[in-house]
Amino acid sequence: MAHRALLLSISKPSGLTSFDVVHRVRSLLGYKRVGHAGTLDPSASGVLVVLCGAATKWSAEFADLEKEYQATIRFGIETTTDDLAGQVVRESPVHDWETERIRMALAEFEGDILQAPPIVSAIKVGGERSYRRAWRGETRELSVRRVSIYRIQLLGIEKPKIQIQVLCGKGTYIRSLARDLGRRLGWGATLERLIRRAVGPYRLEYALSLERLSQMRDELAGQG
């Protein structure tokens, strides 16, 4: 089995890194070569496509797949990481809170836009991961990149938070979207919660939990 190409759609829980999931799959299934097709932050949950064996060669084919996210954004604060994992660097009053104003601001981020990735990210700068530079206290923002956001839907609103659904292309950071939305509205914002609901055709409702994967392995072993 360890020599076959295998693709798994895993439901990553929050609190684990993408590498943690890769390590568990490797331990459970006995593959030497295991990788993933698109990192999820440790605090995020949702679909993580894991590639085993010869399937690791397919990782580049997943880069262009659309991603669907569900996010909770909290206004009134900015953090070093653009999510709640970081330190609060600024707090602002949330004034002029109007649903239509928020909708109009969200609409400005649909389409092809320029976006600066979070400074705490795995992007390489001069051959070094940006998060390592951030850990040393270097807080300079990264160069902007062109990304595509196909749709933003406002799902819920309760001051000082909103919940949105985002359909986007490769390289899009929802943390950056939260940060930039907060700046556009003048309140500041950070990402409170993130769920990746789909990577192309691989949807969260059909993804395997690590617990279920472990049960399946035990069931197959019991039949041998």
N, C-alpha and C positions, 0 to 999 in steps of 0.2 A: 504493500500500500504506500510505503514511504517514497516510492519512485514515481508515483502517478501525479499528474498535474491536478491540483485541487483548488477550487475557489470557494471561499466561505464568506457569507454575509453574517457578520457577528454584531450582536447588540452590545456595544461597549457601555458598561456602567460608568457613572461619574466616579472619580477617585482613582481610576487606573489610567496610566499613560497608554498610548498606542503600542509602545514597545512591551509593556506589561502583558497586553493581550497577545501579541506575537509570541512572547515567551511561553505563555500558558498553552497556546495552540501547539507550539513545538513540543512541549512536554507531554501534552495529552496524546498527540497523534504520532510522535516519533519522527517527524520530518526534520532533516538537517537544514533545509533552506525554507525559511518562512519570512514573508514580508507583508507589508500592507500597502494599499493603494490610496493614500491620502490621510494625513495625520488628523486626529481629533485631540483637542486640548484635554488635559487630565480632568478638568472640572466639567467638561462637556460629555454628553452621552449620545448614543445613537449608532447609526450604521457605520461599521468599519469593515471594509472589504479586505479580507486576508487571503493571501496567495501562498500556496504551498508547492514545494517541488518545482517542476518545470513551469508551473503557472507564474512563478516570480518574474518570468520574462515578459509577462503581459502588463506589468504595472504602468507603463507609459500609455497604454491604450485607455486607461481609466481617467487620465488627466483632463480630457475634454468632455467628460460626462457632466451633465447638469447636477447640481447639488440642491437639495431642499432642506431648509432649516426652520426650526421654530425657536424663537428667541424671546426672552424677557429682558427689557431694557429699563434701567433705573435712572431717572433724571436727578440732577442736583449734586452729583459728585463726579469727579474724574479720578482715575487711579493710574498707577505706574504701568499696569499691564492691560488696561482697558477692560478689565473684568474684576470681579470681586476678590480674585486671588492676590491682587496687588495692594499697595498702600495708597490710601486716599491722599491726593495731592492738592485737590481743590474742592470746595463746597460752595454751592450757589443757591440762592432762593429760586424756587420754581414759580414764576409769575406768569400771568396771562395764559393760564392753562385752558386751552380750547381744542376740542377734538378736530375741528376743521383746520386749525393752524398746524396741528401735528400731521394730519393727512397730507396737507400741501407740502410740508417739509419732506415727508417720506417720498412723495412723488418725484422730488428733485433728484433722488438717488437712483431712480430707475433708468436703465439704458446703459450705455458705455460711459463709465466715469473714471476719474483719476482718484486713486486711493493709496494712502501711505500705510503700509503694514504696521502692526504693533511693534514697538521696539523689542518686546519680549516675544520673539518668534524664531523659527528655525532658519530663516533666510540668512544666507551667507553674505557677509560684508568683508571684503578683503580676505576671503578664505576662512573667515571665522563666523560661527553662528551668532546672530544678533543678540540672542538671549544671554550669551556669555559676556558680551560687551556691556549689556544692561546690568548684569550682576556686579560688574566693576564700577557701576555708577555712571556709565556713559549713556546719556539720555537723549542724544540727538535723534530726531525722527528719521526714518528711512525714506529713500527716494520714492516718489509716487509711481504707481503702476496703473496701466489701463486694465480695468476689469469690467465684466458685464453682469448687471443685475436685471434679470428679465421681469421679475414681478415682486412687489412687496405688498402684502395684504395685512391690514390692521385687524387683529383678531380680538383684542380686548384692551381696555383702557381703564386704569384706576390710579389716580394721582398718588405718587409720582412715577408710576410705572406704566409701560405698555407691553403688549405681547404681539409679535408680528410673525408672519410666515414669509420666508424669502426663497425665491428660486433664482439661482445664480450660476455663473460659469466658474472656470478654474481660477485659482489665485485670489478669490474674494474672501476677505476676513470680516466676519460678522462683528467681531470686537471693534474693528475700525469703523464699521458702519454705525455702531452705537456711539462711539466717540464723536464721529463727525456730525451725526444727527444732533447730539447734545450741543455741540458748538454752533450748529446752524440755528438752533432755537434759542441759544444764549443761556442755557441752563447747565450745560455740562451733562455728561451721561456716561454710564459704564454698563457693560453686559452683565446681567445677573444670572441668567440661565440659558443654556444652549442645548438643543437636541437636533442632531442630524437625522432627518426623517427619510432621506433617500439619497442614493448615489446612482444616477441613471435609473435603471429598472429595479435596482435592489432597494426594497423598501423596508422600513423598520418593523412593520407588522409581520413580516415573514423572516426576519433575521433570527439567528440562533443565539440564545444566551450561552455564556460559558458553562453554566450549570447543565443546560440541556446537552451541550456538546460532550460534556463529561459522561452524562448518563448514556448517551448513544454509544460512546466508546466502550463503556462497561457492558452494554447490552450486546454489542457485536462480539466482544471478547467472550461473553458467556455462551455464545452460539458456536464458538470455534472448537 
